[in-house]
Amino acid sequence: MTSVTSVTSTAAAGPSGGGGRPSWIGRWARGATGIVVFLLLAEAAGRLGIISRAALPLASSVLWRTVLLAGDGRFIADVGATVEAWAVGLAITVAVGVPLGVLLGSLPGVRVATKAIVEFLRPIPSVALILLVSLLLGPGLRMSATLIVYGAIWPVLYNTMAGIDDVDPLAMETHRAFGFSRLQAVWVVSLPSAAPYIGTGIRLASAVALILDIATGYITGAINGPGIGAYISQESTGSNDLTVILAATVWAGLLGLVLDLLLTMLQRRLLRWHHVRLGETE
């Protein structure tokens, strides 16, 4: 009995135990260490002549210019415009993708009837529709949001459908037996069960939304309004300063990291029961 209790206690120790998952401090420390090592190697390669400075600026120069961009009012306005387009596009994506995923996941007949259309539209890249959308809607936030919704809706849609498919049929039948309507059973059983899938789909869609907004801005330039992509496009055709271009790219990566972190924190707070069940308490 003593040995069994000891083994159980050790297994339940979780993140603080020797074999458990590392704490969030440990995970961030490892990630920071990897970034520092990469930057040091890149800096050494440039200073030793392994990589030509004419082809690629020193990592230290790019980082310093990244810091200086924080004081550039024009660039900060571009960052704000990118965040605005990301937020509007992602909000519409969730508002459309989740109900549509629930509908297709709950009604097999509707899924079969729409499968050909969905599979036809899904592989078409949003950037290929820039000209068409610009002619229909004109440049600006509406154009960016439309392209974001078209490209980012698929992770939300398919993850929602996967979550609905994973719902325990017995739980649905039990609620129906107690007098719940199909809609009530979907609301009480299907949505909570599919919530972790939906959360993952939203995080994937967030990355796609940011990529699409920056890519659209880079292709259209200032025609579609301000944004990180437009800023990079203008610098590429204007001063052609690779250090500035890479610094703006670093900002895009940092923005994506921060947005994903915020969504992860929100998901953990809203779906705490799910992470506790998985032993992810930190």
C-alpha positions in Angstrom: 0.0 0.0 0.0 2.8 2.4 0.8 4.6 1.9 -2.5 1.3 2.4 -4.4 0.6 5.6 -2.5 4.1 6.9 -3.1 3.9 6.3 -6.9 0.5 8.0 -7.0 1.8 11.0 -5.1 4.7 11.3 -7.4 2.6 11.1 -10.5 0.2 13.7 -9.2 3.0 16.1 -8.4 2.5 17.7 -11.8 4.6 20.6 -13.0 6.5 20.9 -9.7 7.6 17.2 -9.8 10.8 16.0 -11.3 9.2 14.3 -14.3 6.3 16.7 -14.7 5.7 19.4 -17.2 8.0 22.4 -16.9 6.4 25.6 -15.3 5.6 28.6 -17.5 8.8 30.2 -16.2 10.8 27.2 -17.4 9.2 27.2 -20.8 9.8 30.9 -21.3 13.4 30.6 -20.2 14.0 27.9 -22.7 12.4 29.9 -25.5 14.4 33.0 -24.6 17.6 30.9 -24.5 16.9 29.6 -28.0 16.3 33.1 -29.3 19.5 34.5 -27.7 21.6 31.6 -29.1 20.2 32.2 -32.6 20.9 35.9 -32.5 24.4 35.3 -31.2 25.1 32.9 -34.0 23.7 35.3 -36.6 25.8 38.1 -35.2 28.9 36.0 -35.3 28.3 34.8 -38.8 28.0 38.4 -40.0 31.1 39.7 -38.1 33.2 36.7 -39.2 32.3 37.2 -42.9 30.4 33.9 -43.2 27.4 35.9 -44.3 28.1 39.1 -46.3 26.9 42.3 -44.6 25.9 43.6 -47.9 23.4 40.7 -48.3 22.2 40.6 -44.7 22.8 43.2 -42.0 24.1 42.4 -38.6 21.6 41.1 -36.1 22.6 43.8 -33.7 21.9 46.5 -36.3 18.4 45.0 -37.0 17.6 44.8 -33.3 18.7 48.4 -32.7 16.6 49.6 -35.6 13.7 47.6 -34.2 14.0 49.6 -31.0 14.2 52.9 -32.9 11.0 52.1 -34.8 9.1 52.2 -31.5 9.7 56.0 -31.6 8.5 56.4 -35.2 5.0 57.8 -35.1 4.3 56.8 -38.7 5.3 53.2 -38.1 3.3 53.0 -34.8 0.2 54.2 -36.8 0.9 51.4 -39.3 1.1 48.8 -36.4 -2.2 50.1 -35.1 -3.9 49.8 -38.5 -2.6 46.2 -38.8 -4.1 45.4 -35.3 -7.4 47.0 -36.3 -7.7 45.0 -39.5 -6.7 41.8 -37.6 -9.3 42.4 -34.9 -12.1 43.2 -37.3 -11.3 40.3 -39.6 -10.9 37.8 -36.8 -14.1 38.9 -35.0 -16.1 38.4 -38.2 -14.3 35.1 -38.9 -15.4 33.8 -35.5 -18.9 35.1 -35.7 -19.4 33.4 -39.1 -17.1 30.3 -38.8 -18.3 28.9 -35.4 -22.1 28.9 -36.2 -21.4 27.6 -39.7 -19.2 24.8 -38.3 -21.8 23.9 -35.7 -24.4 23.8 -38.5 -22.3 21.6 -40.8 -21.2 19.4 -37.9 -24.7 18.9 -36.5 -26.5 18.3 -39.8 -24.8 15.6 -41.9 -27.2 16.2 -44.8 -26.1 19.9 -45.0 -22.5 18.9 -44.8 -22.8 16.5 -47.7 -24.7 19.0 -49.7 -22.1 21.8 -49.2 -18.9 19.7 -49.3 -18.2 20.2 -53.0 -18.5 24.0 -52.6 -16.4 24.1 -49.4 -13.7 22.0 -50.9 -13.6 24.1 -54.0 -13.3 27.4 -52.2 -10.8 26.3 -49.5 -7.7 25.9 -51.6 -8.1 29.3 -53.3 -5.6 31.7 -51.7 -6.9 35.0 -50.5 -4.1 37.0 -52.2 -5.3 35.7 -55.5 -8.6 37.5 -54.9 -7.1 40.9 -54.1 -7.8 42.4 -57.5 -11.4 41.1 -57.5 -12.1 42.3 -53.9 -10.6 45.7 -54.6 -12.8 46.2 -57.6 -15.9 45.2 -55.6 -15.2 46.9 -52.3 -12.4 49.3 -53.0 -9.2 49.6 -50.9 -9.2 50.0 -47.2 -10.4 48.2 -44.1 -13.3 46.5 -45.8 -11.0 44.9 -48.4 -8.5 43.7 -45.7 -11.2 42.3 -43.5 -12.9 40.5 -46.4 -9.6 38.8 -47.4 -8.9 37.9 -43.8 -12.3 36.4 -43.3 -12.0 34.3 -46.5 -8.6 33.0 -45.6 -8.9 32.6 -41.8 -12.4 31.1 -41.7 -11.2 27.6 -42.6 -9.3 26.7 -39.4 -12.3 27.9 -37.3 -14.8 26.0 -39.5 -13.0 22.7 -39.6 -12.0 22.7 -36.0 -15.5 23.5 -35.0 -16.8 20.6 -37.1 -14.1 18.3 -35.6 -15.2 19.3 -32.1 -18.9 18.6 -32.9 -17.9 15.2 -34.4 -16.1 14.4 -31.2 -19.2 14.9 -29.0 -20.3 11.8 -27.1 -23.5 10.6 -28.9 -24.8 9.1 -25.6 -24.8 12.6 -24.0 -26.8 14.0 -26.8 -29.3 11.1 -26.7 -29.6 11.5 -23.0 -30.5 15.2 -23.2 -32.9 14.5 -26.0 -34.6 11.8 -23.9 -35.1 14.3 -21.1 -37.0 16.6 -23.5 -34.2 18.9 -24.8 -34.7 20.1 -28.4 -31.9 19.5 -30.9 -30.9 23.2 -30.6 -30.9 23.1 -26.8 -28.8 19.9 -26.9 -26.3 21.5 -29.2 -26.1 24.6 -26.9 -25.7 22.6 -23.7 -23.7 19.6 -24.9 -22.0 20.1 -28.2 -20.7 23.7 -27.8 -19.0 23.1 -24.4 -17.5 19.8 -25.7 -16.2 21.4 -28.9 -14.9 24.6 -27.1 -11.2 23.4 -26.9 -11.3 22.6 -30.7 -12.8 26.0 -31.4 -10.2 27.7 -29.3 -7.4 26.0 -31.2 -9.1 27.0 -34.5 -9.3 30.7 -33.4 -5.6 30.7 -32.5 -4.7 29.3 -36.0 -7.0 31.8 -37.6 -5.4 34.6 -35.7 -2.0 33.8 -37.3 -3.6 33.5 -40.7 -5.3 36.8 -40.3 -2.1 38.6 -39.4 -0.2 37.1 -42.3 -3.0 38.0 -44.8 -3.2 41.6 -43.6 0.5 42.1 -43.9 0.7 40.3 -47.3 -2.2 42.3 -48.6 -0.5 45.6 -47.5 2.8 44.5 -49.0 1.2 43.7 -52.4 -1.1 46.8 -52.6 1.2 49.2 -50.8 -0.3 52.5 -49.6 -3.2 52.1 -51.9 -5.0 49.9 -49.3 -4.2 52.2 -46.4 -1.6 52.0 -43.6 -0.2 48.8 -42.1 3.0 47.0 -41.5 2.8 45.4 -45.0 2.4 48.8 -46.6 5.3 50.2 -44.6 7.6 47.3 -45.8 6.4 47.8 -49.4 7.1 51.5 -49.3 10.6 51.0 -47.7 11.3 48.3 -50.4 10.5 50.7 -53.3 11.8 53.8 -51.6 15.0 53.8 -49.5 15.4 50.0 -49.9 17.1 49.9 -46.5 17.2 46.2 -45.7 17.8 47.0 -42.0 14.6 48.9 -41.7 12.7 46.2 -43.7 14.0 43.5 -41.4 13.2 45.6 -38.3 9.6 46.0 -39.5 9.5 42.2 -40.1 10.7 41.6 -36.5 7.8 43.9 -35.3 5.4 41.7 -37.3 6.8 38.6 -35.6 6.6 40.2 -32.1 3.0 41.3 -32.8 2.0 37.8 -33.8 3.7 36.4 -30.6 1.9 38.9 -28.4 -1.5 38.3 -30.0 -1.1 34.5 -29.7 -0.1 34.9 -26.1 -3.2 37.0 -25.3 -5.4 34.5 -27.1 -3.7 31.6 -25.2 -4.3 33.3 -21.9 -7.9 34.0 -22.7 -8.4 30.4 -23.8 -6.9 29.1 -20.6 -9.1 31.4 -18.5 -12.3 30.5 -20.3 -11.5 26.8 -20.6 -9.8 26.3 -17.3 -11.7 23.1 -16.7 -10.2 21.6 -19.8 -6.6 22.4 -19.0 -7.1 21.2 -15.4 -8.3 17.9 -16.7 -5.2 17.7 -18.9 -2.9 18.6 -16.0 -2.0 21.9 -17.5 -2.5 24.0 -14.4 0.3 26.5 -15.1 
